[in-house]
Amino acid sequence: MVHQLEKKDVSWSGRFSEPVEKSVQDYTSSVNFDRKLALKDIKASLAHAEMLATRKIITKNDFKCICKGFKIIEKEIVAGKFQWRVELEDVHMNIEARLTSLIGEPGKKLHTGRSRNDQIATDIRLWLRDEIDFIVFKFFELRLGLVGQAEKHFDLMLPGYTHLQVAQPVTFGHHLLAYDEMFSRDCERLLQIRARVNKLPLGSAALAGTSFDIDREIVAKLLGFDGLCENSIDAVSDRDFAIELSSALSLVMIHISRLSEEMILWMSGGFDFIKLPDKFCTGSSIMPQKKNPDVPELARGKSGRVIGNLVSLLVLMKGQPLAYNKDNQEDKEPLFDSVETVKSTLSIFAEMIPNIEVHKDNMIAALEKDYPTATDLADYLVRRNLSFRDSHEIVSKIVSYAIKQNQKLEMIPLKVLQQFSKLIREDVYSYITIGGSILSRKHIGGTSSKQVKKTARLKKTRILKQLRTLNV
């Protein structure tokens, strides 16, 4: 026999002629995950109650009772003593039921002029606002570690790759600063999304607003929102902000995943460019010699689940008519998961990046391969008034000769080089050495040691300035 819940257990059951099946109640309940929003729900409810009292929709005594009740509930939640009930469906009804049990009639008045539809939209925005601030703060910590490594290794040379083939010489500092550019864009996107998150839906009620003489601007000011959601239908049904954030967090994890992939390669025997401290690695259960880069590997793997969460939210919203639908209950778990995944990933990377050890000799030795200064030789000929296409063909022939002779470009005698082009002079050797190649790229955004050092210092100053303005 299927168990049914008593009608009295559910606040909205008056319209129904029979109780809800327990299996249906379990299926539709969200309290197991949306209780994460409990403290935000209390914060929003207090602001709503204060506005109701200000507008004389409830009495001042009602408001005092509500405040007193919420103090007790907040302590219970923080202490882990609050009794969550699945039959009450969600975080809102659980808190309201407890409030009413504590203070009686004033607790029943709290829901005047609002709906769970605008309530949950407000709670999520309040929660996300703080989470975005925390993520940006962790990003700044990570970026400081990254920029610190770049400043430390501003003149360390290693191969730059295209197609994972040795291409041209770069500095390790320059390579790391490429990731800081990605992370800088991530921070910028997150702060732009925060501005769109920080609009108040409360007061939109179920979808059409309310007939009570409310003042939404009072609530917005109390809760620190920058403005109001200006259409009540959109306010309760919009999840663009959640999708935008999930998209931005997916990009964050893609950037982390790319960095992780390089760290995994750099730790491998074929490269041996870096070493991670033991505390960020694990061993093998069967091969005693192994030291596995588990943190970068797991971060690379977790990027897939964050991207999957974005797809879930996109599919969730694509077929919904206006306004609120129960489908929207499914927005929270993927959103919560993405936020928590990014927070934990950034936290551990912020600790790990400054502790990377660099094998300088191996990086420099890797530059001995595959003629990374060939482009510099081509540029040298262009400076002597030869078209780049012609110089490209000449240098290709020189490289072919060097491969056959097993010689580096800078080791080929001048007389031999001049057999390929009479434009080559003795000064060519200052251009085709690895140091000369790097030194010549001294423009903004270039890989010269001087430019990298300058850029790293500017970035550090900028990050520290931004950190001071971030209220976390």
Phi and psi in degrees as a GROMACS rama.xvg file:
@    title "Ramachandran Plot"
@    xaxis  label "Phi"
@    yaxis  label "Psi"
@TYPE xy
-77.7229  127.984  VAL-2
-72.6045  137.847  HIS-3
-116.517  147.717  GLN-4
-84.5213  143.95  LEU-5
-65.7424  143.884  GLU-6
-58.2781  -33.5192  LYS-7
-65.9953  -16.4275  LYS-8
-73.269  -18.3822  ASP-9
-121.518  128.354  VAL-10
-68.4203  -24.9142  SER-11
-97.8443  11.9171  TRP-12
-80.913  -2.4784  SER-13
-58.367  -32.146  GLY-14
-78.3395  -14.2023  ARG-15
-97.4059  148.209  PHE-16
-94.6282  -10.5294  SER-17
-145.639  156.902  GLU-18
-68.1592  162.403  PRO-19
-82.4125  137.031  VAL-20
-60.2342  141.325  GLU-21
-60.485  -37.5571  LYS-22
-63.0044  -35.8364  SER-23
-69.3817  -41.9902  VAL-24
-60.9942  -44.3477  GLN-25
-63.2593  -38.6601  ASP-26
-68.6879  -37.3787  TYR-27
-94.252  -10.3312  THR-28
-69.868  143.036  SER-29
-120.815  2.1488  SER-30
-63.9795  -24.7332  VAL-31
-65.8779  -21.9166  ASN-32
-119.629  -32.2713  PHE-33
-80.9367  -4.07269  ASP-34
-66.7714  -12.5532  ARG-35
-55.7064  -25.9399  LYS-36
-90.9978  7.40712  LEU-37
-54.7309  -48.6719  ALA-38
-67.7268  -31.7289  LEU-39
-70.2072  -36.1588  LYS-40
-63.1777  -40.7998  ASP-41
-65.0767  -44.6676  ILE-42
-58.897  -46.276  LYS-43
-67.0601  -37.9812  ALA-44
-65.9659  -38.8132  SER-45
-63.6742  -42.2617  LEU-46
-64.5696  -41.5583  ALA-47
-62.4361  -44.1809  HIS-48
-63.4711  -40.5252  ALA-49
-62.9718  -40.9142  GLU-50
-64.5185  -42.2889  MET-51
-60.2965  -38.5934  LEU-52
-69.8395  -40.9604  ALA-53
-61.2551  -38.4456  THR-54
-87.3772  4.98842  ARG-55
60.4524  30.2503  LYS-56
-83.1304  -32.534  ILE-57
-123.655  164.682  ILE-58
-82.2669  163.011  THR-59
-62.5204  -34.5713  LYS-60
-67.0157  -38.8051  ASN-61
-57.8054  -44.5943  ASP-62
-63.4763  -41.9267  PHE-63
-61.216  -42.1514  LYS-64
-63.7632  -41.4482  CYS-65
-61.9056  -44.125  ILE-66
-62.2021  -43.4735  CYS-67
-62.3449  -43.9987  LYS-68
-63.0268  -41.6279  GLY-69
-67.3522  -30.9977  PHE-70
-61.4979  -41.285  LYS-71
-66.5325  -45.4102  ILE-72
-63.6012  -42.5882  ILE-73
-60.8487  -41.7383  GLU-74
-63.1052  -39.9658  LYS-75
-63.5936  -41.9425  GLU-76
-67.4187  -47.2381  ILE-77
-61.9098  -37.4987  VAL-78
-80.8518  -5.75361  ALA-79
74.9209  22.1394  GLY-80
-105.158  -0.947609  LYS-81
-70.8598  134.606  PHE-82
-92.5963  102.925  GLN-83
-82.8274  133.6  TRP-84
-119.096  120.047  ARG-85
-61.2221  -35.7349  VAL-86
-65.8141  -16.0723  GLU-87
-90.7663  9.62665  LEU-88
73.1707  -60.0961  GLU-89
-142.86  178.107  ASP-90
-61.0131  -36.5031  VAL-91
-66.4368  -49.8659  HIS-92
-68.9134  -33.7726  MET-93
-62.2793  -46.4041  ASN-94
-69.2614  -41.4946  ILE-95
-63.7762  -40.9542  GLU-96
-63.5071  -41.9172  ALA-97
-66.3389  -40.2952  ARG-98
-60.901  -44.7418  LEU-99
-65.5381  -36.9472  THR-100
-66.5662  -27.1677  SER-101
-84.9159  -40.9336  LEU-102
-119.594  -4.36711  ILE-103
75.6629  -135.521  GLY-104
-53.6932  -41.647  GLU-105
-58.1301  -30.6727  PRO-106
-64.5465  -31.5322  GLY-107
-74.0934  -21.5595  LYS-108
-82.6931  -15.4594  LYS-109
-59.7374  -33.2025  LEU-110
-80.3093  2.11845  HIS-111
-59.1878  128.872  THR-112
79.1483  12.5921  GLY-113
-146.01  172.263  ARG-114
-135.69  162.764  SER-115
-62.9678  -21.7877  ARG-116
-65.8942  -49.4451  ASN-117
-79.2522  -21.6375  ASP-118
-66.353  -48.8778  GLN-119
-69.0946  -36.9585  ILE-120
-61.0423  -36.4276  ALA-121
-71.9469  -45.072  THR-122
-59.6384  -44.0563  ASP-123
-62.4701  -42.8389  ILE-124
-64.9966  -40.8245  ARG-125
-61.7198  -43.6305  LEU-126
-65.6254  -46.7909  TRP-127
-64.8417  -35.5437  LEU-128
-56.9804  -45.4582  ARG-129
-71.6604  -37.1265  ASP-130
-66.6519  -38.9071  GLU-131
-62.6172  -43.3247  ILE-132
-58.7477  -43.2371  ASP-133
-66.3553  -41.8698  PHE-134
-63.1071  -43.7869  ILE-135
-62.9456  -40.0993  VAL-136
-59.9994  -45.4783  PHE-137
-65.1131  -33.9588  LYS-138
-62.2297  -43.3609  PHE-139
-63.0855  -38.342  PHE-140
-61.6023  -46.6072  GLU-141
-61.9161  -44.1784  LEU-142
-65.5965  -36.244  ARG-143
-62.3329  -40.6746  LEU-144
-64.7097  -40.7461  GLY-145
-67.1086  -45.9263  LEU-146
-66.8829  -35.1134  VAL-147
-61.6552  -41.2935  GLY-148
-65.7053  -38.8518  GLN-149
-64.4736  -41.8598  ALA-150
-65.6587  -37.6431  GLU-151
-67.8271  -35.9558  LYS-152
-114.548  38.5582  HIS-153
-63.6938  -24.4022  PHE-154
-116.428  9.72956  ASP-155
-80.2452  123.958  LEU-156
-93.6753  143.046  MET-157
-153.838  166.748  LEU-158
-71.0701  138.216  PRO-159
-90.583  141.786  GLY-160
-116.511  145.211  TYR-161
-129.494  141.917  THR-162
57.3063  23.0741  HIS-163
61.6148  23.4807  LEU-164
-112.284  146.038  GLN-165
-57.8392  127  VAL-166
-114.529  -69.1729  ALA-167
-144.104  157.869  GLN-168
-70.5925  139.454  PRO-169
-137.4  173.96  VAL-170
-99.7155  151.288  THR-171
-61.3878  -37.7014  PHE-172
-60.1722  -42.7256  GLY-173
-63.5946  -41.4513  HIS-174
-62.1943  -44.3069  HIS-175
-66.0475  -36.3576  LEU-176
-66.8338  -21.067  LEU-177
-62.3433  -38.3878  ALA-178
-70.5289  -34.8314  TYR-179
-63.6911  -32.8459  ASP-180
-60.9609  -44.0306  GLU-181
-60.8019  -47.2035  MET-182
-67.8982  -31.3165  PHE-183
-64.009  -43.1079  SER-184
-64.579  -38.1021  ARG-185
-59.0527  -47.1028  ASP-186
-60.9725  -43.2092  CYS-187
-60.9259  -44.8391  GLU-188
-62.1437  -44.6888  ARG-189
-61.0433  -41.5492  LEU-190
-70.1656  -32.5262  LEU-191
-67.1219  -40.2145  GLN-192
-66.2692  -38.8883  ILE-193
-57.13  -38.8209  ARG-194
-63.0237  -36.0128  ALA-195
-78.6301  -29.5569  ARG-196
-65.3066  -34.5502  VAL-197
-82.1529  49.0017  ASN-198
-121.819  139.182  LYS-199
-87.8371  120.752  LEU-200
-86.9383  -23.531  PRO-201
-57.7565  137.747  LEU-202
105.584  -11.6558  GLY-203
-79.9622  -14.3089  SER-204
57.4165  -140.589  ALA-205
-69.4248  -44.0316  ALA-206
-169.219  -21.5681  LEU-207
-109.495  8.0505  ALA-208
84.359  -166.052  GLY-209
-134.911  152.564  THR-210
-82.0916  -8.6149  SER-211
-75.8931  151.337  PHE-212
-81.9443  70.1432  ASP-213
-86.5403  166.152  ILE-214
-129.538  98.1724  ASP-215
-67.4323  -28.6865  ARG-216
-66.7701  -31.5398  GLU-217
-61.7034  -46.2214  ILE-218
-64.1189  -43.1239  VAL-219
-59.1972  -42.7872  ALA-220
-66.2012  -42.6483  LYS-221
-63.2032  -34.8395  LEU-222
-94.888  -1.83228  LEU-223
76.7088  24.8517  GLY-224
-81.1144  147.933  PHE-225
-81.4365  -18.4528  ASP-226
-172.017  -171.343  GLY-227
-113.154  148.596  LEU-228
-72.1637  122.276  CYS-229
-93.7418  -3.87932  GLU-230
-127.639  121.39  ASN-231
-64.4508  -34.2406  SER-232
-66.9463  -47.5597  ILE-233
-65.2495  -37.5638  ASP-234
-58.1747  -40.2468  ALA-235
-87.8038  -19.1023  VAL-236
-107.257  -13.2195  SER-237
-71.1126  132.228  ASP-238
-131.172  22.7189  ARG-239
-56.0398  -41.3224  ASP-240
-62.1183  -36.0142  PHE-241
-70.618  -39.4776  ALA-242
-68.7151  -42.839  ILE-243
-58.1987  -46.2413  GLU-244
-65.477  -42.5053  LEU-245
-61.3578  -37.0455  SER-246
-65.4986  -45.4543  SER-247
-63.0982  -40.2447  ALA-248
-68.67  -31.6228  LEU-249
-64.2633  -41.3716  SER-250
-64.8525  -39.0244  LEU-251
-56.0841  -48.3835  VAL-252
-70.8504  -30.0417  MET-253
-63.8674  -43.1356  ILE-254
-65.6267  -42.7698  HIS-255
-61.8952  -39.2041  ILE-256
-65.7429  -38.2895  SER-257
-65.7047  -43.7487  ARG-258
-61.9174  -41.2136  LEU-259
-61.8814  -43.2613  SER-260
-59.7614  -41.073  GLU-261
-68.5802  -39.7149  GLU-262
-62.4621  -39.459  MET-263
-63.6246  -43.6953  ILE-264
-64.1699  -45.6218  LEU-265
-64.619  -27.1659  TRP-266
-81.637  -17.3584  MET-267
-71.6119  159.657  SER-268
-61.6619  -27.7876  GLY-269
-68.5761  -23.8742  GLY-270
-111.292  -60.2787  PHE-271
55.0404  46.704  ASP-272
-87.1291  -32.5581  PHE-273
-136.783  166.91  ILE-274
-134.863  132.293  LYS-275
-95.5189  143.198  LEU-276
-56.9926  150.669  PRO-277
-56.4597  -31.7653  ASP-278
-68.0423  -11.9217  LYS-279
-104.954  9.21268  PHE-280
-130.033  169.056  CYS-281
-134.28  170.541  THR-282
-105.343  -172.79  GLY-283
-103.597  145.769  SER-284
-74.797  -12.5785  SER-285
-126.117  -26.414  ILE-286
-111.451  103.384  MET-287
-61.301  -24.8495  PRO-288
-82.0735  -9.82176  GLN-289
-76.0839  143.027  LYS-290
-134.193  105.502  LYS-291
-97.918  135.207  ASN-292
-80.2473  69.0246  PRO-293
-64.2724  -37.05  ASP-294
-63.5615  -52.0157  VAL-295
-61.6529  -37.6407  PRO-296
-65.0427  -42.9278  GLU-297
-68.7761  -37.8556  LEU-298
-61.8696  -40.7443  ALA-299
-60.7103  -40.7882  ARG-300
-69.5946  -40.4191  GLY-301
-66.1938  -23.1128  LYS-302
-58.5317  -34.3026  SER-303
-64.0617  -39.1749  GLY-304
-72.9194  -33.4321  ARG-305
-67.9508  -40.5559  VAL-306
-62.9566  -40.2503  ILE-307
-62.3201  -36.907  GLY-308
-63.1978  -38.6305  ASN-309
-61.3768  -46.1378  LEU-310
-61.2435  -39.6241  VAL-311
-59.345  -43.4844  SER-312
-68.7347  -38.7031  LEU-313
-62.495  -45.3292  LEU-314
-68.0759  -36.7003  VAL-315
-56.1638  -41.7125  LEU-316
-89.4883  -17.9933  MET-317
-65.0678  -26.8954  LYS-318
-112.549  12.0112  GLY-319
-86.0358  125.832  GLN-320
-76.8494  164.115  PRO-321
-72.7865  144.251  LEU-322
-110.98  -106.703  ALA-323
-71.9755  140.924  TYR-324
-132.336  155.311  ASN-325
-61.6516  -23.007  LYS-326
-48.3113  -35.6647  ASP-327
-65.1116  -14.0094  ASN-328
-61.0405  -25.5208  GLN-329
-81.8587  2.55056  GLU-330
-78.6133  -24.9111  ASP-331
-76.618  -44.3493  LYS-332
-61.4534  -48.0276  GLU-333
-64.66  -36.4247  PRO-334
-66.9724  -47.67  LEU-335
-58.0192  -43.7219  PHE-336
-63.447  -43.4724  ASP-337
-63.2342  -43.9596  SER-338
-61.555  -48.0249  VAL-339
-65.5074  -37.9082  GLU-340
-64.2123  -44.8672  THR-341
-67.4663  -40.9348  VAL-342
-59.4915  -48.4496  LYS-343
-67.7629  -36.2596  SER-344
-66.5564  -47.9539  THR-345
-63.633  -37.3548  LEU-346
-62.0007  -45.0557  SER-347
-75.2976  -32.9445  ILE-348
-70.4125  -35.0752  PHE-349
-62.0786  -30.7813  ALA-350
-82.3756  -34.3263  GLU-351
-78.8096  -42.944  MET-352
-57.1488  -45.0478  ILE-353
-66.1822  -15.6381  PRO-354
-99.2516  8.26829  ASN-355
-67.7665  132.301  ILE-356
-99.4917  138.73  GLU-357
-108.856  133.052  VAL-358
-94.749  89.0745  HIS-359
-61.056  -44.5549  LYS-360
-60.1923  -37.9653  ASP-361
-69.8843  -35.372  ASN-362
-64.7641  -45.0347  MET-363
-66.9087  -39.9105  ILE-364
-61.8317  -33.8062  ALA-365
-65.2174  -23.1863  ALA-366
-75.9308  -11.0756  LEU-367
-73.5525  -12.0376  GLU-368
-98.2167  149.835  LYS-369
64.8608  22.8882  ASP-370
54.6708  60.6852  TYR-371
-70.696  -11.4734  PRO-372
-101.486  16.722  THR-373
-61.5999  -38.955  ALA-374
-64.0352  -34.4804  THR-375
-65.0412  -36.2203  ASP-376
-66.7999  -39.9748  LEU-377
-63.386  -42.6409  ALA-378
-62.8498  -35.4754  ASP-379
-58.9417  -44.6486  TYR-380
-68.5042  -34.9771  LEU-381
-62.8185  -37.2695  VAL-382
-63.9537  -20.3353  ARG-383
-98.399  24.3844  ARG-384
78.8319  21.5756  ASN-385
-98.4461  142.619  LEU-386
-64.9092  152.204  SER-387
-63.743  -37.4923  PHE-388
-63.0736  -40.339  ARG-389
-69.2081  -39.5215  ASP-390
-66.9541  -35.7659  SER-391
-59.8203  -43.4649  HIS-392
-66.2615  -40.2754  GLU-393
-64.4282  -46.7322  ILE-394
-65.8532  -35.2479  VAL-395
-58.0581  -39.7213  SER-396
-69.6979  -37.5241  LYS-397
-64.5016  -42.9336  ILE-398
-63.0067  -41.0064  VAL-399
-60.7118  -41.4985  SER-400
-62.8106  -45.141  TYR-401
-61.6979  -38.5807  ALA-402
-63.1085  -44.3757  ILE-403
-64.3545  -36.405  LYS-404
-88.2418  -5.35949  GLN-405
55.8599  47.7997  ASN-406
-120.757  149.528  GLN-407
-77.9081  156.529  LYS-408
-58.4185  -42.9888  LEU-409
-72.6203  -7.96342  GLU-410
-96.0745  -8.2136  MET-411
-74.4901  128.537  ILE-412
-59.7283  150.464  PRO-413
-58.1784  -41.0355  LEU-414
-61.2181  -35.4286  LYS-415
-70.3485  -43.6545  VAL-416
-59.8611  -37.1309  LEU-417
-72.0487  -15.515  GLN-418
-68.743  -24.2172  GLN-419
-89.1841  -29.7505  PHE-420
-160.373  128.928  SER-421
-72.4724  -10.3843  LYS-422
-76.0317  -12.6402  LEU-423
-78.6086  130.797  ILE-424
-120.224  178.906  ARG-425
-64.6888  -26.8241  GLU-426
-70.183  -5.16471  ASP-427
-58.9472  -30.5489  VAL-428
-69.0337  -22.9492  TYR-429
-76.1514  -15.1997  SER-430
-94.1644  -31.7436  TYR-431
-100.67  7.60919  ILE-432
-80.392  157.015  THR-433
-63.3154  -43.618  ILE-434
-62.1864  -40.475  GLY-435
-65.3515  -38.016  GLY-436
-61.0617  -47.7579  SER-437
-67.7968  -42.625  ILE-438
-59.1198  -33.4156  LEU-439
-73.5118  -16.7482  SER-440
-96.518  68.3607  ARG-441
-102.435  7.03114  LYS-442
-75.8775  168.368  HIS-443
-60.886  128.072  ILE-444
90.1978  -3.01345  GLY-445
-86.1605  174.425  GLY-446
-98.8684  7.14696  THR-447
-61.9141  146.358  SER-448
-56.9215  -43.5423  SER-449
-61.8253  -43.0546  LYS-450
-67.8544  -39.8311  GLN-451
-63.7415  -44.2199  VAL-452
-61.3945  -43.9549  LYS-453
-64.0445  -44.8756  LYS-454
-64.502  -42.4436  THR-455
-61.0736  -41.8218  ALA-456
-67.1615  -40.2493  ARG-457
-63.7843  -41.7659  LEU-458
-64.2842  -42.9094  LYS-459
-60.4105  -45.0842  LYS-460
-60.3413  -43.003  THR-461
-65.1911  -44.1932  ARG-462
-63.8336  -45.075  ILE-463
-62.5118  -36.4308  LEU-464
-65.9392  -43.5567  LYS-465
-65.4979  -37.3228  GLN-466
-60.5171  -38.6039  LEU-467
-66.4183  -26.8021  ARG-468
-90.4959  -9.96094  THR-469
-84.7013  123.069  LEU-470
-93.8433  88.3116  ASN-471
